[in-house]
Amino acid sequence: MHAGQQPNETYPYVRKERLRPDTSSQPLLNNPCLTDEFADAIFCDTTLSIEVRVQDIIDRLSWEEKVDIVGDQMQPNIPSLGLNNYSWWNEASTGVATSDSDDTPTTKFAFPITTGMSFNRSLWHTTGTHIGREARALMNDGKLFSTFWAPVVNLAREPRWGRNIEVPSEDPYQSSQYAVEFVTGFQEAPEDPDHVQASACCKHFIANEMEDTTEVAQHNDRNHVDSAVSQQDLMDS
């Protein structure tokens, strides 16, 4: 796929009408402020400050709901806010990874470690744009939610780390520039900058040079390992 090519030129399932950044076309998302029950709620009043609206949300939540919404994957319905369930997890570093339907294949791009070697900001931006475009198409078609975990910005400092292919570089500055371009392209719809095309969530920021080991070495994985990072390395990262 070349830089000037539009997704729907190659992938017929990405029909033009599915690419509109129109929030009303997202069947898996709901806006409680558009309902009679919550239309007059404080948190729906855009004339009020963010602080006041957020406090109203907090005051409405039960303890059980507060616990439910701090997860990182599937969030259940939140009745006190009129919100339907929502999945925060979908991968998109090299293309949209999952879908509820097998009949909607997505484009797979080069691994970030190779794309990063191009030192080409426009390439990084265009890659993000096309991945975000397909994400929006699937969102509009009711197959995905709007949050995607990408890009990975941990540094490629440890050659034995099995996920080096997911990151753009060992250099902090280059990695930051990659993240800026990818996220900007992913989230901004060129024809409608007033809407978010899809939401990118950067991940694995620092000191994630280990995933797991063999089954013999139990609890020797990224959730248990002691990452002793020097102050110098921490500042450089």
C-alpha positions as CSV (number, residue, x, y, z in Angstrom):
1,M,0.0,0.0,0.0
2,H,1.6,3.3,-1.0
3,A,1.4,6.6,0.9
4,G,-1.1,8.2,-1.4
5,Q,-3.5,5.3,-1.6
6,Q,-6.9,5.5,0.1
7,P,-8.0,2.4,2.1
8,N,-11.2,1.9,0.2
9,E,-9.2,1.7,-3.1
10,T,-7.8,-1.6,-2.0
11,Y,-10.2,-2.9,0.6
12,P,-13.8,-2.9,-0.7
13,Y,-15.2,-3.6,2.8
14,V,-14.0,-0.1,3.9
15,R,-16.9,1.6,2.2
16,K,-16.8,5.4,2.1
17,E,-19.9,5.7,4.3
18,R,-18.2,3.7,7.0
19,L,-15.3,6.1,7.1
20,R,-17.2,9.1,8.2
21,P,-16.0,10.3,11.6
22,D,-19.6,10.7,12.7
23,T,-20.1,9.7,16.4
24,S,-23.7,9.0,15.8
25,S,-22.7,6.1,13.6
26,Q,-21.0,4.1,16.3
27,P,-23.5,1.4,17.5
28,L,-21.1,0.0,20.1
29,L,-20.8,3.4,21.8
30,N,-23.6,5.3,23.5
31,N,-24.0,8.9,24.6
32,P,-26.3,9.0,27.7
33,C,-26.6,12.8,27.3
34,L,-28.8,12.2,24.3
35,T,-31.3,10.3,26.4
36,D,-34.2,11.8,28.3
37,E,-33.0,10.3,31.6
38,F,-29.6,12.1,31.5
39,A,-30.1,15.1,29.2
40,D,-30.4,17.4,32.1
41,A,-27.6,15.8,34.2
42,I,-24.9,18.1,35.5
43,F,-22.2,16.0,33.8
44,C,-24.0,16.6,30.4
45,D,-24.0,20.3,30.8
46,T,-21.2,21.6,28.6
47,T,-21.5,25.1,30.0
48,L,-20.1,24.0,33.3
49,S,-16.5,23.4,34.1
50,I,-14.8,20.0,33.7
51,E,-14.2,19.9,37.4
52,V,-17.9,20.3,38.2
53,R,-19.0,17.7,35.6
54,V,-16.4,15.2,36.8
55,Q,-17.5,15.6,40.4
56,D,-21.1,14.9,39.4
57,I,-20.0,11.7,37.7
58,I,-18.0,10.6,40.8
59,D,-21.0,11.4,43.1
60,R,-23.3,9.2,40.9
61,L,-21.0,6.1,40.9
62,S,-21.5,3.4,43.4
63,W,-18.5,1.7,45.0
64,E,-19.1,-1.4,42.8
65,E,-19.2,0.7,39.7
66,K,-15.9,2.5,40.6
67,V,-14.2,-0.8,41.0
68,D,-15.6,-2.1,37.7
69,I,-14.3,0.9,35.7
70,V,-10.7,0.7,36.7
71,G,-10.1,-2.5,34.7
72,D,-8.1,-2.4,31.4
73,Q,-10.2,-4.7,29.3
74,M,-14.0,-5.2,29.3
75,Q,-15.9,-2.7,31.4
76,P,-19.5,-3.7,32.3
77,N,-22.6,-1.5,32.0
78,I,-22.6,1.5,34.3
79,P,-26.3,2.1,35.1
80,S,-25.8,5.3,37.2
81,L,-24.2,7.0,34.1
82,G,-26.3,5.3,31.5
83,L,-23.2,3.8,29.9
84,N,-23.2,0.5,28.0
85,N,-20.3,-2.0,28.4
86,Y,-17.0,-1.0,26.8
87,S,-13.9,-2.8,25.9
88,W,-10.6,-0.9,26.3
89,W,-8.5,-3.6,24.7
90,N,-7.6,-3.8,21.0
91,E,-4.2,-3.9,19.5
92,A,-3.2,-1.7,16.6
93,S,0.6,-1.2,16.5
94,T,0.9,-2.9,13.1
95,G,-2.7,-2.8,12.1
96,V,-6.1,-3.4,13.7
97,A,-5.6,-6.8,15.4
98,T,-9.0,-8.1,16.3
99,S,-12.6,-8.1,15.1
100,D,-15.8,-10.0,16.0
101,S,-16.1,-10.9,12.3
102,D,-13.8,-13.0,10.2
103,D,-15.1,-11.4,7.0
104,T,-13.3,-8.0,7.7
105,P,-9.6,-8.6,7.2
106,T,-7.3,-5.7,8.2
107,T,-4.1,-4.5,6.7
108,K,-0.9,-5.5,8.4
109,F,2.0,-3.1,8.2
110,A,5.7,-3.5,8.8
111,F,6.9,-4.0,12.4
112,P,7.7,-0.6,14.0
113,I,11.3,-1.6,14.5
114,T,11.7,-1.7,10.7
115,T,9.5,1.3,10.1
116,G,11.5,3.2,12.6
117,M,14.7,2.5,10.7
118,S,13.4,4.7,7.8
119,F,13.7,7.8,9.9
120,N,10.7,9.0,7.9
121,R,8.2,11.0,9.9
122,S,5.7,11.2,7.0
123,L,5.8,7.4,6.8
124,W,5.1,7.0,10.5
125,H,2.2,9.5,10.2
126,T,0.7,7.8,7.1
127,T,0.9,4.4,8.8
128,G,-1.0,5.7,11.8
129,T,-3.5,7.4,9.5
130,H,-4.3,4.2,7.5
131,I,-4.5,2.0,10.6
132,G,-6.8,4.6,12.3
133,R,-8.9,4.7,9.2
134,E,-9.5,1.0,9.2
135,A,-10.2,1.1,13.0
136,R,-12.9,3.8,12.3
137,A,-14.4,1.7,9.5
138,L,-14.8,-1.3,11.9
139,M,-16.1,1.0,14.6
140,N,-18.7,2.5,12.3
141,D,-19.7,-1.0,11.2
142,G,-20.4,-2.0,14.8
143,K,-17.5,-4.5,15.1
144,L,-15.1,-2.7,17.4
145,F,-14.9,-0.1,20.2
146,S,-12.9,3.1,19.8
147,T,-9.8,2.5,22.0
148,F,-6.7,0.9,20.6
149,W,-3.4,0.1,22.4
150,A,-0.7,1.6,20.2
151,P,2.1,2.4,19.7
152,V,4.5,0.6,22.0
153,V,7.1,3.2,23.1
154,N,9.4,1.2,25.3
155,L,13.0,1.4,24.2
156,A,14.8,-1.5,22.4
157,R,17.6,-1.6,24.9
158,E,17.8,-5.4,25.6
159,P,18.4,-7.6,22.5
160,R,17.0,-10.7,24.3
161,W,13.6,-9.0,24.7
162,G,11.2,-10.8,22.5
163,R,9.1,-7.7,21.8
164,N,11.8,-5.5,20.3
165,I,10.0,-5.8,17.0
166,E,7.0,-3.8,18.4
167,V,9.0,-0.7,19.2
168,P,10.5,1.9,16.8
169,S,13.9,2.4,18.3
170,E,16.5,2.2,21.1
171,D,16.7,6.0,21.0
172,P,14.4,8.1,23.3
173,Y,14.1,11.0,20.9
174,Q,13.4,8.9,17.9
175,S,10.8,6.9,19.8
176,S,9.1,10.0,20.9
177,Q,8.9,11.4,17.4
178,Y,7.5,8.1,16.1
179,A,4.8,8.2,18.8
180,V,3.9,11.8,18.0
181,E,3.5,11.1,14.3
182,F,1.8,7.7,14.6
183,V,-0.7,8.9,17.2
184,T,-1.5,12.2,15.4
185,G,-2.1,10.2,12.2
186,F,-4.1,7.6,14.0
187,Q,-6.5,10.0,15.8
188,E,-7.0,12.8,13.3
189,A,-9.4,12.3,10.4
190,P,-7.9,14.4,7.5
191,E,-11.3,15.5,6.2
192,D,-12.8,16.2,9.6
193,P,-10.3,17.4,12.3
194,D,-13.1,18.2,14.7
195,H,-13.7,14.5,15.4
196,V,-11.3,11.9,16.8
197,Q,-10.9,9.2,14.1
198,A,-10.0,6.5,16.7
199,S,-8.3,6.7,20.1
200,A,-4.7,5.6,20.5
201,C,-3.3,4.6,23.9
202,C,0.5,4.4,24.1
203,K,1.8,1.5,26.2
204,H,4.8,-0.1,27.8
205,F,6.6,3.2,28.5
206,I,9.7,2.1,30.3
207,A,11.7,-0.8,31.8
208,N,9.6,-3.5,30.1
209,E,12.5,-5.5,28.8
210,M,11.0,-8.9,29.9
211,E,7.8,-10.6,29.1
212,D,8.0,-14.1,30.7
213,T,10.2,-17.2,30.8
214,T,9.6,-20.9,30.8
215,E,6.9,-22.6,32.9
216,V,9.7,-23.9,35.2
217,A,10.5,-20.4,36.4
218,Q,7.1,-19.5,37.7
219,H,6.4,-15.8,38.7
220,N,9.5,-14.8,36.6
221,D,7.6,-12.5,34.2
222,R,7.0,-8.8,33.6
223,N,4.6,-8.6,36.6
224,H,7.1,-9.9,39.1
225,V,10.6,-9.1,37.9
226,D,12.6,-6.4,39.7
227,S,13.6,-3.8,37.1
228,A,16.6,-2.0,38.7
229,V,17.1,1.0,36.5
230,S,19.9,3.5,37.2
231,Q,19.0,7.2,37.5
232,Q,21.1,7.9,34.3
233,D,19.2,5.2,32.3
234,L,15.9,6.4,33.7
235,M,16.6,10.0,32.6
236,D,17.8,8.9,29.2
237,S,14.6,6.9,28.7
